[in-house]
């Protein structure tokens, strides 16, 4: 029973990272179209009907193609908080790997 639960937890963490990666791909794919529609909706010189049409098209884009839905996650644990962008790992994993000397050029400060 315990091993089975552990496997389920690992799959869940992996699924989070896969889902986040899928969102990143969608953001990249629809970025130009989304920015174009946003610019047209915000342009006050255009007629109201045209702006509404482009607002509708913007709403029809996939939700996950919005940049705000992308979340930085640790590539090892899937943890969403306390993630260093440069290393793409959480502070906990970073500390353990740095303590073991597995990160090149990183060592504990002492003075």
C-alpha positions in Angstrom: 0.0 0.0 0.0 2.8 2.5 0.9 4.7 1.9 -2.3 1.6 2.3 -4.4 0.9 5.7 -2.7 4.5 6.8 -3.3 4.2 6.0 -7.0 0.9 7.9 -7.3 2.6 11.0 -5.6 5.5 10.8 -8.1 3.1 10.6 -11.1 1.1 13.6 -9.7 4.3 15.7 -9.4 5.3 14.7 -13.0 1.9 15.6 -14.2 2.1 19.1 -12.7 5.4 19.7 -14.6 4.0 18.3 -17.8 0.9 20.5 -17.5 3.0 23.5 -16.8 5.2 22.7 -19.8 2.1 22.3 -22.0 1.0 25.8 -20.8 4.4 27.3 -21.7 4.1 25.8 -25.2 0.6 27.2 -25.7 1.7 30.7 -24.5 4.5 30.6 -27.1 2.2 29.4 -29.8 -0.6 32.1 -29.2 1.6 35.0 -28.0 1.5 37.0 -31.3 -2.2 36.4 -31.9 -3.1 37.3 -28.3 -1.0 40.5 -28.3 -2.5 41.5 -31.6 -6.1 41.1 -30.4 -5.3 42.9 -27.1 -3.8 45.9 -29.1 -6.9 46.1 -31.2 -9.3 45.9 -28.2 -7.4 48.7 -26.5 -7.2 51.0 -29.5 -9.7 53.8 -28.9 -9.6 55.0 -32.6 -11.3 51.8 -33.8 -15.1 51.5 -34.0 -16.8 49.8 -31.1 -18.1 46.9 -33.2 -14.6 46.0 -34.4 -13.2 46.2 -30.9 -16.0 43.9 -29.6 -15.3 41.4 -32.4 -11.6 41.2 -31.5 -12.5 41.0 -27.8 -14.6 38.0 -28.7 -11.7 36.4 -30.6 -9.4 37.1 -27.7 -11.9 35.3 -25.4 -12.0 32.3 -27.8 -8.3 31.6 -27.4 -7.4 28.8 -25.1 -7.2 29.8 -21.4 -3.9 28.1 -20.9 -2.4 30.3 -23.6 -2.4 33.2 -21.2 1.0 34.1 -19.7 -0.5 34.5 -16.3 -1.4 30.8 -16.1 2.3 29.8 -16.3 3.8 28.9 -13.0 7.5 28.4 -12.2 7.9 24.9 -10.8 10.8 22.9 -9.5 11.9 20.4 -12.2 12.7 17.9 -9.5 9.8 18.1 -7.1 7.1 20.1 -8.8 7.0 22.6 -5.9 5.5 25.9 -7.0 6.9 28.2 -4.4 10.4 29.2 -3.5 11.8 28.4 -7.0 15.0 30.0 -8.2 14.5 31.0 -11.8 18.1 30.6 -12.7 18.3 27.0 -11.6 14.6 26.1 -12.0 14.7 24.2 -8.7 13.2 24.9 -5.3 15.2 26.4 -2.5 15.0 23.0 -0.6 16.5 21.0 -3.5 19.0 23.7 -4.2 20.2 23.6 -0.6 20.5 19.9 -0.5 22.4 19.7 -3.8 24.7 22.6 -2.9 25.5 20.9 0.5 26.4 17.7 -1.3 28.7 19.7 -3.7 26.7 18.7 -6.8 26.2 22.2 -8.1 29.1 23.6 -10.0 30.5 26.9 -8.6 28.2 26.9 -5.6 29.4 26.5 -2.1 28.3 27.5 1.4 29.5 30.9 2.5 31.9 31.1 5.4 33.9 34.1 6.7 
